[in-house]
Amino acid sequence: MAGKSGRSINNVPESPMKQILFSWEGILVIVLVLVNVFCVWFSEYYNTFNLLRQMPVYLAEVFLMLPMAFILVLGEIDISVGSIVCLSATAACIVCNTGAPFVAVILAAIAVGTVCGAVNGCILTRFPELPPMIVTLATQIIFRGIAEIVLGSGGSISANNTDGFRAISGKVGSVPYILFLVLILAVIAAVILGKSTFGRRVYAIGTNRLTAYYSGIHVQKIRFIIYTVMGSISGLCALFLVASSYGANTTTGNGFEMDAIAMAVFGGISSTGGKGNIAGGLISAFIIVCLRVGLGQRNVHAQVILLIVGLLLIGAVALPNIVGQIQRAVKMKK
């Protein structure tokens, strides 16, 4: 049709398949396929059976990515989650060794995590001028410090009764229970963030907190809920971590916060807030898990694997800016 300027405007919508293929999530699916092809070539032991067998060790961290996505969409960050995992795992082992039923062990781990998350949420909502990074850095030191006081410097604790932990680390065929739970929680998180009123409010806060406040959104209440849930999921992560090692020590959960942030950011969730979705974060999490399993099977040093994950993260952050610069350069030439 012709506009007032006399120019002809073609109103031809893009193909849905093209939109999916060139979306960030579509690119991540392609990367996931390429990573698996590379791992099959790189390691003779990389196959579906071995992947599912080794996956539970890394899937515990994927739990943390889900609430971390909400925090990043808020435009904030939580770097205390690794320490919360450590303290929750310690509490789970202590309760387990008292001879209490396994239900009490589960409740203890999740309760400790929830209290730690609520402490973060309470401080950040009571003193909103404080930067989340500084507050969670302080609580990171405090929570791990409490674990070290309980365990002793460089100490550890083993779970005497491992029946319950063996039960939750079981499998349906060759598929571990934890994979089902991760997928179920991911679907729930995706629906809440992408389809619910609560999720829309989270995006609104991340886009412009002041505008969201004056629009009638209970900003501090939502922040408190998300940080508390982050703690609860950290407690759940601790349970499955103990189930893979039957114990905990003062280094349990080290670096988990960075892994969760890397999975979310690589999945297209903006660290400045207001952008991203759970689907991208979940795909990126499986990319990192598959890469770790494949490289680990050939005894690639853990620091090299971290280096590769770091390069992927830098690429994920830099790529949109590079593409934007190319598009602007092309438009200027036209």
N, C-alpha and C positions, 0 to 999 in steps of 0.2 A: 504494500500500500504506500501512497505518497503522503509525506508529512507537509506541514505548512511551508517548509523551506523548499519544497519541490523535489526533495531527494526521495528515492525509493527505499523503503525500510522492509527488509525481509524478516518476517516474524516466524522463523523456523526453529522450533525447540530442538535442543540437542537430544540425541538418542540416549535413553536411560542406560543402555549398556556402556555407552561412551562416558557418561557421567560417573558410573560406578568404577570403570576401568581407570579413569584418570583422577579419581578421588584419592586422598591419602590412604584410606583403608584399602582401596584396590591395589595401590602400589605396594603396600605392606604385604598383601596376599602374594603378590609376585615375588617379593623379597623372601617370604617364608618358603615358597617353593624352591627358589634358587639356593637358599641356605640348606635345605634338606638334600638337594642334588649335590651340593658341595660336600656335605657331611658323608653322604654315601660314597663319594669318590675319595674323600680324605681318610675315612676309617672303614676298614673291612668289617668291623663289628657293629656298624651303625645300621640298625634295622628297626622295624616297628616293635618287635618283642623287647629288644634291649633298651629302646627309647622309653617304653612304658615302664620298664623295670627300674631305670635310673631316674626317671622324671620326678617321682615324689620328693626327692631331696631338694629339688629346685622349685617345685610347685608351691611350697609353703610361702615363698616370697611373693607369689602372684596374688595371694590373699591381700597383701599389703597394698598392692597397686590399686585395688578397687576403691577403698576409701581415700587413698592418696590422690586419686583422680578428682574426687570432690573437693579436696583441699586446694589442689592446683587450680581448679576451675574458679574457686573463690579468689584466686590471686594470692594465695598464701602457701606456706610450706611447713612440714613437720619433720624435723630431723631427730626426733627422740624415739622413733618407733623401734629401732634396733635394740635400744636399752629397755624398752617396755617388753619386748619379746624375751630378753634375757631375764628380767625380773619375773615375768609370768611363767617362764619355763622352770625357774628356780622354785617358785611357789608350787607348781604342779608336782615336781619331784618330792618336795618336802611333805606335801599332803599325801602323796602316793605312799611314801615310806612310813606313814602313821598307820597304814592298814585300812584307811578309809575306802569306801566304795568308789569306783571309778567316776561315778557321776559327780562326787564331791571334788575329785581331781579336776574334772572339766570346769566345774563352777568356780573353783579356786583360780585357775588360770585366766578364765574370762573375766572374773571379778577384779583381779589385780590389774589386768589390762584396762578394764573399764574405769577403774579409779584413777589410774595414771592418765588416761585420755581426758577424764573429767577435770583433773588438776590442770592440764594444759588449757582446756577450754575455759575453765573458771578464771585463770590468770589473764588470758587473752581477751575475755569479754568484760572482766572487771576493769582492766587497764587497756583499753583498745588502742592507746597511743603506742604501746610497746610492739616492736617488730616481732612477728612470729618466729623468725629464724633465731633471734637472740633468746627468746623465751624457751623455745624447744631445745636450743643448744644447752641452756642451763639445766632444764629438766632431764636432758639426755645424760648429763654428768651425774645428776642426783640419783636417777633411777638405777644406773649401772653401779653407782657408788653404794647404794643400798644392797644390791646383789653381791657386791664384793665384800661388804661387811658380813653378810649372812654366810657366804661361802669361804671367806678368807681371801687374801690377796693371791690371785692366780689359782684359786681353788675350784673344785668341781663337785658335783653330786650325781649319783647314779640312782635310777629308779629300781627299787628292789623287786616290786611286783610289776611285771611288764605285760600281764595278760590284757589289760585294757588298752594299752598302747599298741599291742599286736593286733587287737581287734579293729582299731580305727585305721591301721595301716594295711588292712586286708585288701583283697581284690575281687572283682567280678570277672572271672576268667583271667585275662592278663591285664585288665584295666583297673588301676588302683582307685579306691574310694575317693581319695583326695581330688582326683581329676573330675569326678562327677560333682563334688561339692564346689570346686572352683567354678565350673560351668554354671551351676545353679545360682551361685552368688553373683556371678557376672551378669546373668540374665536379669536378676532382681535389681542389681545396681544400674544396669542399662535402662531398665524401665523407669526406675525412680528418677534418674538424672535426665533422661531424654523425653519422658512422656508425662511426668507428674507435675503438679503445681509446685511441689517442693523443689524439683529439679530446675524449673524455670526461674524460681527465686534465687537458686544458687548461681545460675548464669547471670542473672540481673546484678547480684552483689559483685560478682567477678568483673562485670563490665563497668559498673560505676556504683560503688558502695553508697555514696551520698545520695545519688538519685534513687537508689533502691530504698534507702531509709525514708526519704520523703515521699515515696510511693506507698508507704505503709507496710513494708516488709520488715519483719522482726529480725534484723540483721544479726544481732548478738545471739539470739536464741538459736538461729540456724548454725552459726559458727560453733556454738557450744555442742550442739547435737552431733555435728560432723566430727569434731575432735574427740568426743566421747566414743563414737562408733569406731573411729580409728584405733582407739585403745582396745576396744572389745575385739576387733578383728586381729589385732596384734596378739592378744591372748589366745585366740583360735590358732593363729600361725604357730605360736609357741607349742601348743599341744602336738601338732603334726611334726614339728621339729624334734621334740622329745621322742616321738614315736619312731623317728628314723635313727636316733642315736642312743635312746634309753638313758638320757642324762642331760645335764646342762653344766656349763662352766662360765667363768667371767667374760669369756669372749663370744659367747652365744649371741647371735644376732648382729655381730659386727658388720657394718656396711649394708645392712638390709634396707636402711632408709634411702641410700643412694641407688640401690638396685630398683626399688619401687618407683623412685622419681624417674630413673632412666627409662623404665618400661612405659611409664605414663607419657613422658615427654616425647620419646621415640614414637609413641602411638598417636602423636598429633595433638596432645593436650597442652595447651599453652601455659607456660609458667607465669605469665602475666595475668592470667585469669580470663574467664568468659568464653573460652573456646575449647573444643575437643569433645570426645565421646568415649564411652567404655569399650566399644568395638575395636577402635584403633589401639587402645591400651592393651586389650587382651591379645590381639594378633601380635603386637610387638613383644609381649611377654613370652609368647610361644616361640618367636624368632630367637630371643635371647636364650630360652631354655634349650631349644634344639641345638643352638650353636655351642652352648656349654657342654652338653652331653657329647656331641660329636667331637669337639676338640679335646675334651677330657678323656675320651677313649684312647686317644693317641698320646696321653700324658703331656699335653701342652701345659706349660706352667700357668698357674692361676693368674699371675700378674699379666701374662700375655693376653689371656682371655679378657681380663678387665680392661686392658688397653684397647682391644678390639671393640668392646662394648662402649668404651668412652669415645672412640672414633665414630661409631654409629650414632651416638648421641649428638656429637658435634655436627655431624652431617644432617641429622634430623632438624636441628635448630637452624643451621645455615642454609639448607636447601630452599625453603620458602623465600628467603631474602635474595638468594641468587636468581631464582626463577623470576621474582618480581623485577629485579634489575634488568634481566634479559628482555622481559616483556616491555618495560619502559623504553629500553634502547630500540627495540623493534618499532614501537609506536612513534618514536622521535624520527626515525629514518623515513617512515611513511609520510 
